[in-house]
């Protein structure tokens, strides 16, 4: 994740920079420092040191409902999913549908609701979706914005925040 962000920002690519990435991780960072160090062979290196707290957080109890084969994968890769989404400015990932109900099979897709940053278009949404699919190794349907009231009621019953 960090290497992908470093490559993207160091080569003038699109996407969030270090400031956005660190801001999205602020709740878990206790201390942060950037400094240079001289190695024994005379090489100067740049070091970003991070002290994180809460890295052994317990998963929310509702995650236990992710009991199917794809749901278990979502549970195991939860932190990676949230971090990848946050790197794009996407927040509030929530699982809905068959995976949230524990009715998924090995070939099921994952339905995720998310809050997108202002100004994110279809290409940005596609990049986020592709990153999430790479992490899970399965198809992801990423839905942003408000749902229709009838669909919202069904989704709220199953909804599992990541």
URHUVEN-V278789 format. One record per pair of residues at least 12 apart in sequence whose ideal C-beta (glycine too) atoms are under 7 Angstrom apart, sorted by sequence separation. I is the first residue (numbers start at 1). GAP is how many residues later the second one is. If there is no record, write none. Layout:
i=[I,I]
gap=[GAP,GAP]
This chain:
i=[35,63,81,99,129,34,97,128,95,96,5,33,59,95,96,125,32,94,59,93,94,125,31,29,30,74,93,30,92,29,30,92,28,90,91,28,74,90,28,90,110,28,90,71,89,110,112,114,116,66,70,85,109,112,109,110,111,112,113,114,68,71,89,109,112,109,111,66,71,68,70,65,67,68,69,66,68,69,74,88,65,68,69,70,90,88,68,70,88,113,85,84,85,84,81,84,81,80,101,77,100,77,96,100,100,25,97,24,74,96,73,96,94,95,21,94,94,95,70,94,20,93,16,16,15,16,82,81,1,5,1,78,1,66,65,63,62,60]
gap=[12,12,12,12,13,14,14,14,15,15,16,16,16,17,17,17,18,18,19,19,19,19,20,21,21,21,21,22,22,23,23,23,24,24,24,25,25,25,26,26,26,27,27,28,28,28,28,28,28,29,29,29,29,29,30,30,30,30,30,30,31,31,31,31,31,32,32,33,33,34,34,35,35,35,35,36,36,36,36,36,37,37,37,38,38,39,40,40,40,42,43,47,47,48,51,51,54,55,57,58,58,59,59,59,60,61,61,62,62,62,63,63,65,65,66,66,67,67,68,68,69,69,71,72,73,73,80,81,82,82,83,84,86,94,95,97,98,101]
